[in-house]
Amino acid sequence: MATSGIKSMILQSVLYATANQQSLLCPSPTTWQCSPTPSIIIAAPDNFNPDVQTPPLQTTPEPTAPIVTPLPLKPKPTATPEKPVIPSPTASFPRLTEEADRIAAQRAWKYFERNWNPQTGLVNSVDNLPWTTWWDQGSALLGIHAAYQLGLLPKDTFQQRMNALLQTLEKLPLPATGLPNKAYGTRNAEMRHLNDTPDPKGTSGWSALDMARFLLGLHVMRSHYPEYTERINRIVARWQISKLVKDGWLNGAIPRAGGLLEVQEGRLGYEQYAANSLKLWNLHAVNALSNPPVKAVQIDGITLQIDERNFKNSGASNYLTNDPYLLWGLEIGWNDAVKPQVQNLFKVQQQRFKRTGILTAVNEDSLDRPPYFLYYSIYSNGQAWQAVNTGGKTYPQLRFVSTKAAFSWFALMPEEPYTKRLRDFAQNLADKNRGYFSGRYENSQLGVNASVDVNTNAIVLESLLYKARGRYPLVLDPSRIKNSSN
């Protein structure tokens, strides 16, 4: 990973952490109808690293064959408590009862062992790359929480990691906006651009979706570990989080003309997942939750809701993929309104497998080859089953089965034989020293998608904790969880 070519490849692969924001680049937050000429796309490959060169070919590792309620306190910041915080005892925590689950948890935890930075408590977005976004740190928080709950690390190690992170957040450099910058270095917590160059003034803007996921992670920590509640509330009180919502829509900011341009963020799925996350902090994006522009489409005879804001009319694609819906289920819990969409998302993927024999679990994911990140979607920009980049270009030859989607579907719907098939397929898609791979390409000649990142490994751990908790979502107050294992 030392060569500039390989580093460029890795930087390309982490685009998914910011590209999944799908920002709608309209200056007005009250309307979604933009100019028919697409605007610049945030973190599209050409914008992210315009001079990137094709990296040297790498050998793809082959894995073992697969097995067939808000706390609104906002006191002023004060000094870090001198006395060390002792996490709750682990005796009452859930435990994994199946050997395959224990093996999977240990494999996913390898990523965190390799990529945690003791100086800051931050976790690398991609294996061995000291760079991150707040979406990825939300994943990291939830992954560490899941690992501790599942007994993968002792309480003193958990305490060390939490204290290191909270100390970093207490003194985190902030731009003039009063919100965390889009990207930071994980070794020194310095502000970075999306291309991993220094950004000392924090000119990259902010992402409402990234911050929503990180705030969800902080909420899980403050609600499950009351000893950290006051510190977390003080940290968040430093940030101008009210800027994340404007006129009822999610509100982000991008660099433009020597300053920042505030823009609406999100597409159907991601938008509602983030808006529900922000509700945990008393931020209410009512239009994002109740008024997104949607229409019904038929895919293989199954009705699905899609976002009317597409690449042609808004400059960003309307990816319909698994990720936001699966995170919503694992972390927050599906409400009645979204359940029909979720059921049909599952049915259409299962039906494609029955029709074609191709195991199907779509997602947004990083890749181990150009273009290094794709949204594999059930529907995008008027077409079904497309793997597209942020510029709307299709890569049908690079469709893939997603590891994190496979683990999540099985945790959420264990009674379905198809989800068991997915889980068995993904069980051994891992490097014993690095963690889980992003997945495997549908084209068997391409083999494993050997990209290794924090989101895949964190979501594997989240899915295992969800199962061990008796299928209760992760935000649920621990006092309401029965100590049960599935």
N, C-alpha and C positions, 0 to 999 in steps of 0.2 A: 504494500500500500504506500510505499515511499515515493514512487515515481509520480511526476506531475500528471502523466496520462491517466494512471489509475485513480489519483485523487480527483481528477476531473470527472471520471466515470462515477465515483462515489457521490460527488456533489450533485451530479445529474440525478442520481437515484434518490436523493433526499428531497427532491422536488415534490414528491407526493405529500410531504408534510405541510407544504404551503399550497400546492396546487389543488388539493381537495377543498380548498376554501371556495372555489367556484365563484369568485366575486362578480357581482353584477355591476358593471362599470357605468352606472348612471349617476351623475352628480346629484340628481334629485332623489331623495329617499321615498318619496310619496308615489312614485310611478315606476313601473318596470319596463315600460315601452321606451326603448332606446333608439338611437340612430340605426338604420339598417347596415351601416358600415361598422364592422366589429371594432371595438377599441382594443388597446394593448391588453394582453392577457397577463395577469399577475403570475410571475414565476413560470411562464412558458419557457421551454428550453432555450430559445434564442435570446430571451431577455435575461435569463438567469446566468448563462455563461456563454456569451456569443462567440467566444474564441475557442471553445472546447474542441479538442481534437479527438479522433477515434482512439480509444485506449487499446493497449495490447490485449490480445486474446488471453483469456484465463481458462484454466482447466476447471470444469464444473465438477465439484465433489459429488460423488454418488452416495446417497444414504443407504442404510439397510433397507431391504425390500419391505414395503408396507405390510403391516398386519391386516390378512383378509378380515325533616321539617327544618326549614332555614334557621340559622342563628345570626340575627342581624346586628350583633354588637359591633360597634365601630369606634372603639376608644382611640385616643391619640397614640402614636407610636411611643413606646418606652423602651428602656434598655432590655436586652435579653436576660431572662432570669438566670441568676448565678447557679442555682441548684439544678443538677441534672434531672431531666425528665425520665421517669421510669414508666415504660409502657405497661399496659394492662397485662396480667399473667396470661399465658397461652393455654392454660388448662381447659378453658371452656371453648376454645376455638374449634372450628370444624376440621375434620381430617379426611383425607382421601382413603377410601377403602379398597380401591381396585389397583392392581399392580400397574396396569397400563397408564392410569392417571398419575400415579406417583412417578413413573418414569418420565412422562411428558412434562410434569412440573419441574423435575430436576433438569431436564434438557433446556426448558425455557429459561430457567434461572441462570444458566450458564452465561446467557447474554448479559445479564445484569452484573454478574461477577466480573466479566471482562470489561464492561463499558461504564461502570460507575467511577466518577472522579472524586476522590476524597477531599480535594481542595475546595470543591464547591457543592458537592452532593448532587450535581447534575449528571444525567445519563446521556451518552452519545445517541444521536438519532439513528446512525448507521454504525455498524461494527467498525471500531477503530478510527472513527472520524470525530474530532472534538468540536462539534457544532450541533446546534439544536434549535427547535422552535417550541412554542408553548403547547401546541397540540401534542408534540412528542413528550414533553415533560408531564402533561396530563396522563399519557399512557404510562410513563415511568412511575409516577406516583401510585397509580392503580395497580401496576405490576408489583411494586414493592409491598404495597398493602396486602395484595393477594398472597405473595410469597410468605410474608410474616404470619398471616392468618392460617396458612397451610403448613406451617412448621418448617419452612425451608431455611430460615435464618433465626438465630437466637435473639432474645430481646435486647441484649447489649449491642448487637450489630444493627438491629433495627433502630435503636435509639441513636447510635452514631450517625446513621445515614439521614435520619430525620433532622437531627440537630445541625448537621452540615448543610442540608438544604435550607432550613429555616434561617440560619445565620446568613447564608447567601442572599436569600430573598429580603431579609431585613435591611441589607445595605446594597441591594441591587441598583446599579446605575439606571436612571430613567431619563428618557428624552423630555423635551419641554412639554410634550403632550400630556405627561403625567401617567401614561400607560407604558407597560413594558414594550420594548422594541420587538420587532418580528423575530429576530434571531440573535443568539448569544453564543459565545464560546463556552464550552463546557469545562475547560481547564481553569479559566480565569473569570468567568461570568462577565466578560466585556462584550459590549454591543457589536454585532456583526451585520453585514449585509447578507442578503440571501445567497450571494455567491461566495460567502465565507471570507470576504475582505473586511478590514476594520471599518466600523461605522461609529466613530467616537461621539458624534452628536445625535445619534439615533434618528437618522433621516429615513429609515425604511418604512415607517408607519406602524400600524397595528392591525391585527386580524381579530375580528369579533369571534369567529369560529374557533380559532386557536385558543383564545382566552377563555371561551366558554368551556372547552374541554379541561383546561388547566384548573379553572375555578371549580368544576365538578370534582376533580381529584382532590383539591384542597378541602372541599366540603366533606367528602368521605373521610378524610383524615381528621377534621375537627369534630365530626359526629361520632366516629368510632373511638377516638383517643382524646377524651376531654382534657387531658393534660396539655394538649397542643392548641386547644380552642382559642385561648386568649392571644397567643402569638400569631396564629393564622389570621385572626380578625384584625389585629394591628397591622399586619403586613398588607392585607387587602385594603385597609383604610387609607394607605398611602397612595393607592392607585385611583385614578379617575374613571372607575368602572361604569359610571353613568353614561360615558361616551359610547359604550358598546351598543346602545340602543338609541335610535333616533326616529321619532314619529312612528313608533311601533314596529320598526324594522331593525334587523341587525345592521350595525354600522361599523365599517372598517375605514382604514386610510391607506392610501398608496402614494408613493412619490410622484410629483407632477409639477413641472415648471418651477423648480427651485423651492418647492414647499410640499405640502401634503393635500391631497384631494380626498375628501370623505365620500365613501361609496357604500351602497347597500351590498351586503354579502349573503351568499347562500342560495342553494337550489333545494327543491323539494327533497326531504329526507335529512340532509345535513342541516338545513335551515331550522327544521323543527327540533331535531336533536339538540342543537345548540341553544335554541330559545328555551327549551325545557330545562337545560342545564343552568341557564342564567336565572331562572325562577328560584333556584336554591339560594340565590343572593338578592332576592327581592327586585330583580330586574325583569320587566315584563315587556317582551316584544310581541304585542298583541296581534299585529298584522302578520308577522311571520308565523304565528301559531294558527291564526284563524282565517287569514285572507290571502294565502299564496295563490297565484294564478295557475290553475291546473285544468287538465282535461283528461278524459278517459281514452285509452287506446286498447286495441285487441292485439295480443301477442300469442300466437299459437292457440287462439280461441279463449284466452284468459284475459280478463279485464284488469288493467292496471292504471293507476293515476300517474301522469307525468307532468312535469313542469312546462308551462308554455314559454318560459324564458329560455330560448335556445341560442345556439351560436350565431345564427343568422340575425336574429332580432335584438340580441343583447350583448354579443361578443364573448359569451361563455356558454359551454355546453351544458345540457340538462341531463347529466348522467343519472340513470336509474340503476343503482348498484346496491350491494348488500350492506356495506360498511355502516352507514348511519343507522339503519334499522336494527342491525345486530347489536351495536353499542347501546342503542336506546333500550333494547330488551334486557341486556345483561346488567346495565348500570342503573337505569331509571325505572324500567318496567313499562311495557306497552300499555297505552290506554285503549279504551274500546274503539275510539275513532280510527286508530292506525292498524288495528288487528286485521281487518279485511285486506289491506294492502300487503301486510306481512305474509298472510296466508297465501295470497296469490303470487307473491315473489317466490315463495318456496315452491308452490305448485308448478310454476312455469319452468323453473330450473329442473325439477324432478321430471317433468314431462319431456324436456329436451333430452335428458338422459335416456328415457324410455324410447323416444323416437329415433335417436341417433346412435345410442350406445356410448356417447361421450360424457364422462363424468363432468358435471357442471356445478361450479360454485364461483360465481363472478365476484369481483371486488376491484377497488383501487389498490394498486400495489407497486412497489419498486421492482425493477427488473435487473438482471445481471448482464444485460446487453442493450444496445441502442433500441429504443430511445430512452431507456432507463426508468421510465415510469409510464404506466398506462392506467386508464380507467376501463376495465372490462365491464361492460354494462349490458343489462337486459335490453335497454333502450337508450338511445342517445341521438339527438339531432335527426329524428325521423327514421332511424334504422334500428333494427333489432340485432342483438348479439354482436355488438361492435366493441372492439378494443381500440380506444382512441386516445391520442395525446391531448394536451391542453390547447393545441392549435387546431383541433378537429380532424387531424389526419388519422386514418384508420390503419390498423396493423392486424389483419385477420390471422396472419401466420403466428402471432404471439399470444393468442388466447391461452388462458391458464386456469388451473384449479388453485384456489386460494387457501393456504393453510389456516389463516385466522378465520375465514368464513366456514371452513369445515368444522373446526373445533366449536365455533359459536353456534352453528345450526344444531349440532348434536346436543350441546348443553341446554339450548332453549326448547328443542323438540325431540327429546330422547325416545319418544314412543314411535317415531317415524323410521321405518327401516332404511330409507334413503339417507337420513342424517347419520345413521350408524355406518353405512357404507362410506360416507365422506370422511368420518372420523377415522375409521380403520385405514383409509387411503393415506391420510395425512400423518398418522401416528409416528412414523419413522422418517419423515422428511426433515431431518435435522443433522447437524454436525455435532458430534459429541462434545466438542470444545467451544463451540460458538453459539449454539442455540438453533432455533427452528429457521428453516428457509422460508421464503415467501410462498413457495408452492411448486407446482410442476406444470410444464406446458402441456396443452392438450395434444399438440403434435409430439408423438412419442419419440421422434428422432431428436428433438431438442432437449428432452430429459428434464432435469430439475432446474427450476428458477432459483439459483443459489444466492440471491440477495438475502442478507441477514440484517434485520432492523429491529428497533425497539417496539414498534407498533405490533408486529406479528407476535413477538414473544410476550409482550405484556397482555395481549388479548388471549393468548393461550392460557396464561395464568388466571386472568379474569374468568374465563369460561370454566376453569376447573374449580375456582372458588364458588362461582354461582351454583355449580352442581353440588358441591360439598355443603353449602348453606341450605340445601333443600329447595333450590331454584328460587331463592329470593334475590331481587335486584340489589346491587352493591350499595346504593345510597340508603337503603332501608335502615332505620334505627336498629342497632344491634340488640336492643332490649326486646325487640319483637321477633327475633330470630330464634327458632328452636334449634338445639344442637342435634342436627340430623345429617345424615349422609345418604346420597342416592347411589 
